[in-house]
């Protein structure tokens, strides 16, 4: 077979389920944002609007990636919001107590350590003791929220000058800026946390696509018994998915603190539900085996854009945002069912 024939055959290969659902999510986001630019104008015509969405939702992007990895493996982890809350409170208290030059790096290690501890604990209970992941992660959520309250009932604002300088630091992109009415060029600004979130998406994409562990996670989510027959260490692979999820949750807590430098018992409340919704909208199936962190990224962007559109419209009450997000989630669930059912029928033919 010639090289040209092989290239032609590759082009004819149909998209996988994950690629198809991801493509639909990207298309809906592009269409939604384009309509907002046409009918609402204003900030949507400026690149800064995209950066503002990234800045405000960088922590959500990270925990949505954490949920995607676990869900692809057929599990669930609803403790991520509690871990973020605990991480913010612990790091805020630590930074206020240690004003040295290394305290920022040590607080990051503290955040990752908290996330790792929860990931290892829940991963062990789910993988090796075979306890239902929903129950385990629910207990983890309650534990994290309870520990946050034990550390401090009242909000704790970060007073560390070095960390506050890091919070204020932004990457300026002049060529994506806009000219103000007074004639001055206002450059586009993106926070360090948003850059970290994008890097996490890229790294998790590489992990799932090109690393053996990522392929194993897809396999055990698709069919547990088949994965065992292929010689995959199912318990270890599932355990590692929870470890990665825990680490990302700790990192998300630190990123959240960089965006809003204060610890609070109510931090990231309900964020685990938003992360699950974003993952599903991005094309991840709750049954496992199908998902893509690129799609998850656009799932977060879709939810954030919906909230931004409603906030700028006359229907700016919070319940309208919840209703719109719920309607979008329901639409994607139905869309997933229809698309996958049609593909299954075509495969049988």
BELJO-V981096 format. One record per backbone hydrogen bond with DSSP energy under -1.0 kcal/mol. NH is the residue of the N-H (numbers start at 0). CO is the residue of the C=O. E is the energy in kcal/mol with one decimal. If there is no record, write none. Layout:
# BELJO-V981096
nh=NH co=CO e=E
nh=NH co=CO e=E
This chain:
# BELJO-V981096
nh=5 co=1 e=-1.9
nh=6 co=2 e=-2.3
nh=7 co=3 e=-2.2
nh=8 co=4 e=-2.2
nh=9 co=5 e=-2.0
nh=10 co=6 e=-1.8
nh=11 co=7 e=-1.2
nh=19 co=15 e=-2.8
nh=20 co=16 e=-2.5
nh=21 co=17 e=-2.2
nh=22 co=18 e=-2.5
nh=23 co=19 e=-2.0
nh=24 co=20 e=-2.0
nh=25 co=21 e=-2.6
nh=26 co=22 e=-2.5
nh=27 co=23 e=-2.4
nh=28 co=24 e=-2.3
nh=29 co=25 e=-2.6
nh=30 co=26 e=-2.5
nh=31 co=27 e=-2.7
nh=32 co=28 e=-2.7
nh=33 co=29 e=-2.4
nh=34 co=30 e=-2.3
nh=35 co=31 e=-2.0
nh=36 co=32 e=-2.1
nh=37 co=33 e=-2.0
nh=38 co=34 e=-2.9
nh=39 co=35 e=-2.0
nh=40 co=35 e=-1.4
nh=43 co=40 e=-1.9
nh=44 co=41 e=-1.6
nh=45 co=42 e=-1.9
nh=48 co=45 e=-1.3
nh=50 co=46 e=-1.7
nh=51 co=47 e=-2.8
nh=52 co=48 e=-2.0
nh=53 co=49 e=-2.1
nh=54 co=50 e=-3.0
nh=55 co=51 e=-2.5
nh=56 co=52 e=-1.4
nh=60 co=56 e=-2.2
nh=61 co=57 e=-1.7
nh=62 co=58 e=-2.2
nh=63 co=59 e=-2.1
nh=64 co=60 e=-1.8
nh=65 co=61 e=-1.9
nh=66 co=62 e=-2.5
nh=67 co=63 e=-2.3
nh=68 co=64 e=-2.1
nh=69 co=65 e=-1.6
nh=70 co=66 e=-2.9
nh=71 co=67 e=-2.5
nh=72 co=68 e=-1.2
nh=73 co=70 e=-1.6
nh=74 co=69 e=-2.6
nh=82 co=78 e=-2.2
nh=83 co=79 e=-2.0
nh=84 co=80 e=-2.1
nh=85 co=81 e=-2.5
nh=86 co=82 e=-2.7
nh=87 co=83 e=-2.6
nh=88 co=84 e=-2.1
nh=89 co=85 e=-2.7
nh=90 co=86 e=-2.6
nh=91 co=87 e=-2.2
nh=92 co=88 e=-2.3
nh=93 co=89 e=-2.3
nh=94 co=90 e=-2.7
nh=95 co=91 e=-1.9
nh=96 co=92 e=-1.4
nh=97 co=93 e=-1.7
nh=105 co=101 e=-2.5
nh=106 co=102 e=-2.2
nh=107 co=103 e=-1.8
nh=108 co=104 e=-2.0
nh=109 co=105 e=-2.2
nh=110 co=106 e=-2.3
nh=111 co=107 e=-2.5
nh=112 co=108 e=-2.5
nh=113 co=109 e=-2.4
nh=114 co=110 e=-2.2
nh=115 co=111 e=-2.8
nh=116 co=112 e=-2.4
nh=117 co=113 e=-2.0
nh=118 co=114 e=-2.5
nh=119 co=115 e=-3.0
nh=120 co=116 e=-2.3
nh=121 co=117 e=-2.5
nh=122 co=118 e=-2.3
nh=123 co=119 e=-2.3
nh=124 co=120 e=-1.9
nh=125 co=121 e=-2.5
nh=126 co=122 e=-2.7
nh=127 co=123 e=-1.9
nh=128 co=123 e=-1.4
nh=130 co=124 e=-2.2
nh=135 co=131 e=-2.1
nh=136 co=132 e=-2.8
nh=137 co=133 e=-2.1
nh=138 co=134 e=-2.2
nh=139 co=135 e=-2.1
nh=140 co=136 e=-2.3
nh=141 co=137 e=-2.3
nh=142 co=138 e=-2.6
nh=143 co=139 e=-2.5
nh=144 co=140 e=-2.5
nh=145 co=141 e=-2.5
nh=146 co=142 e=-2.6
nh=147 co=143 e=-2.0
nh=148 co=144 e=-1.8
nh=149 co=145 e=-2.0
nh=150 co=146 e=-2.2
nh=151 co=147 e=-1.8
nh=155 co=262 e=-2.6
nh=157 co=260 e=-2.2
nh=163 co=159 e=-2.3
nh=164 co=160 e=-2.0
nh=165 co=161 e=-1.5
nh=166 co=162 e=-2.1
nh=167 co=163 e=-1.9
nh=168 co=164 e=-1.3
nh=170 co=189 e=-3.1
nh=172 co=187 e=-3.1
nh=175 co=172 e=-1.1
nh=176 co=173 e=-2.0
nh=177 co=185 e=-2.1
nh=179 co=183 e=-3.0
nh=182 co=179 e=-1.8
nh=185 co=177 e=-3.5
nh=187 co=172 e=-1.9
nh=189 co=170 e=-2.1
nh=194 co=190 e=-1.5
nh=195 co=191 e=-2.4
nh=196 co=192 e=-2.2
nh=197 co=193 e=-2.1
nh=198 co=194 e=-2.3
nh=199 co=195 e=-2.2
nh=200 co=196 e=-2.1
nh=201 co=197 e=-2.1
nh=202 co=198 e=-2.7
nh=203 co=199 e=-2.8
nh=204 co=200 e=-2.0
nh=205 co=201 e=-2.2
nh=206 co=202 e=-2.5
nh=207 co=203 e=-2.4
nh=208 co=204 e=-2.2
nh=209 co=205 e=-2.8
nh=210 co=206 e=-1.1
nh=214 co=210 e=-1.8
nh=215 co=211 e=-2.4
nh=216 co=212 e=-2.1
nh=217 co=213 e=-1.9
nh=218 co=214 e=-2.1
nh=219 co=215 e=-2.7
nh=220 co=216 e=-1.7
nh=221 co=217 e=-2.0
nh=222 co=218 e=-2.4
nh=226 co=222 e=-2.2
nh=227 co=223 e=-1.8
nh=228 co=224 e=-2.1
nh=229 co=225 e=-1.5
nh=230 co=227 e=-1.5
nh=231 co=226 e=-2.3
nh=233 co=231 e=-1.6
nh=236 co=232 e=-2.4
nh=237 co=233 e=-2.7
nh=238 co=234 e=-2.5
nh=239 co=235 e=-2.6
nh=240 co=236 e=-1.7
nh=241 co=237 e=-1.6
nh=242 co=238 e=-1.9
nh=243 co=239 e=-2.6
nh=244 co=240 e=-1.9
nh=245 co=241 e=-2.5
nh=246 co=242 e=-2.4
nh=247 co=243 e=-2.5
nh=248 co=244 e=-1.8
nh=249 co=245 e=-2.2
nh=250 co=246 e=-2.3
nh=251 co=247 e=-2.5
nh=252 co=248 e=-1.9
nh=253 co=249 e=-1.7
nh=254 co=250 e=-2.5
nh=255 co=251 e=-2.6
nh=256 co=252 e=-2.0
nh=257 co=253 e=-1.6
nh=258 co=254 e=-1.1
nh=259 co=255 e=-3.0
nh=261 co=259 e=-2.6
nh=262 co=155 e=-3.2
nh=266 co=263 e=-1.6
nh=268 co=265 e=-1.3
nh=270 co=267 e=-1.9
nh=273 co=269 e=-1.6
nh=274 co=270 e=-2.5
nh=275 co=271 e=-2.1
nh=276 co=272 e=-2.5
nh=277 co=273 e=-2.6
nh=278 co=274 e=-2.2
nh=279 co=275 e=-2.4
nh=280 co=276 e=-2.7
nh=281 co=277 e=-1.9
nh=282 co=279 e=-1.6
nh=283 co=278 e=-2.4
nh=284 co=289 e=-1.9
nh=287 co=284 e=-1.4
nh=288 co=71 e=-3.0
nh=295 co=291 e=-1.9
nh=296 co=292 e=-2.3
nh=297 co=293 e=-1.8
nh=298 co=294 e=-1.9
nh=299 co=295 e=-2.2
nh=300 co=296 e=-1.9
nh=301 co=297 e=-2.3
nh=302 co=298 e=-2.1
nh=303 co=299 e=-2.7
nh=304 co=300 e=-2.4
nh=305 co=301 e=-2.4
nh=306 co=302 e=-2.1
nh=307 co=303 e=-2.2
nh=308 co=304 e=-2.8
nh=309 co=305 e=-2.4
nh=310 co=306 e=-2.2
nh=311 co=307 e=-1.4
nh=312 co=309 e=-1.1
nh=315 co=313 e=-1.5
nh=320 co=316 e=-1.1
nh=321 co=317 e=-2.0
nh=322 co=318 e=-2.5
nh=323 co=319 e=-2.5
nh=324 co=320 e=-2.5
nh=325 co=321 e=-2.6
nh=326 co=322 e=-2.5
nh=327 co=323 e=-2.3
nh=328 co=324 e=-2.4
nh=329 co=325 e=-2.6
nh=330 co=326 e=-2.3
nh=331 co=327 e=-2.2
nh=332 co=328 e=-2.2
nh=333 co=329 e=-2.3
nh=334 co=330 e=-2.6
nh=335 co=331 e=-2.8
nh=336 co=332 e=-2.0
nh=337 co=333 e=-2.5
nh=338 co=334 e=-2.8
nh=339 co=335 e=-2.6
nh=340 co=336 e=-2.0
nh=341 co=337 e=-2.3
nh=342 co=338 e=-2.1
nh=343 co=339 e=-2.0
nh=344 co=340 e=-1.9
nh=345 co=341 e=-2.2
nh=346 co=342 e=-2.2
nh=347 co=343 e=-1.7
nh=348 co=344 e=-1.4
